[in-house]
Amino acid sequence: MKVIIKLLWLTSLMLPLVTPSTEWPRSTPTPSPWPEQFHALLYMNMTSSQTLQITNLWYDWPRGRNVNIIQKQLGELLYDVEWNNGTSFYYTLGAAEGEGEGTCETMYFEVGITRPDFLDGANYLGTLFTDGFLCHVWEKVDFIWYYEDVLTSRPVRWDFYDGISTHVITFEVGAVLQDSLTQAPAYCFSREREKLLKADDTKEGGGGHRYFLV
């Protein structure tokens, strides 16, 4: 009996340490930084141009590169290879070997690729169900709206101000694209007639958005 009384007494001392936790102030959620290396399969709705595309995004911060392999609906496969020195190559591989080259456009930006912590300073808007997931939602400079799964902290979706809506289908942390697949083809460098373009924000779904994400 004395043992039971002593246990009840100890429990009464512990209860005040537990119950006040429901009254602690809740901190505002902050978005998780992007992993330094990952592969994501993205479904993208380009609202402004009324087109759809599937993009394989290979993000590699340690190597200073961001690769988007873009399949537009019923269109040609486009490679968008962005480097941290501001250089971006947009190219297609063209026909089979020996039957003609693809296209290539080289652009130069004043900033590098998107930083892992590009959402620092974003405004928290609350939670919302989207794509079947309960998500935390943030907005930054009226440019991007970002949705992160409450349970796993994985990105689920992000929307840009210009109507581009991106939905994450798969997300593989630590996946790295082979170096050989990130090298722009020789014709990106050998064409004397190709002009070096000054980058602007007109490349839909491409590197132009990086100005706001660094």
Secondary structure, DSSP 8 states (H G I E B T S, - for coil): -HHHHHHHHHHHHHHHHHGGGGGS-----------SEEEEEEEEEEGGGTEEEEEEEEEETTTTEEEEEEEETTS-EEEEEEETTSEEEEE---SSTTS----EEEEE-SS-S--TTTTTT-EEEEEEEETTEEEEEEEETTTEEEEEETTT--EEEEEETTSEEEEEEEEEET----GGGSS--THHHH-TT---EE--S-STTSGGGGGG--
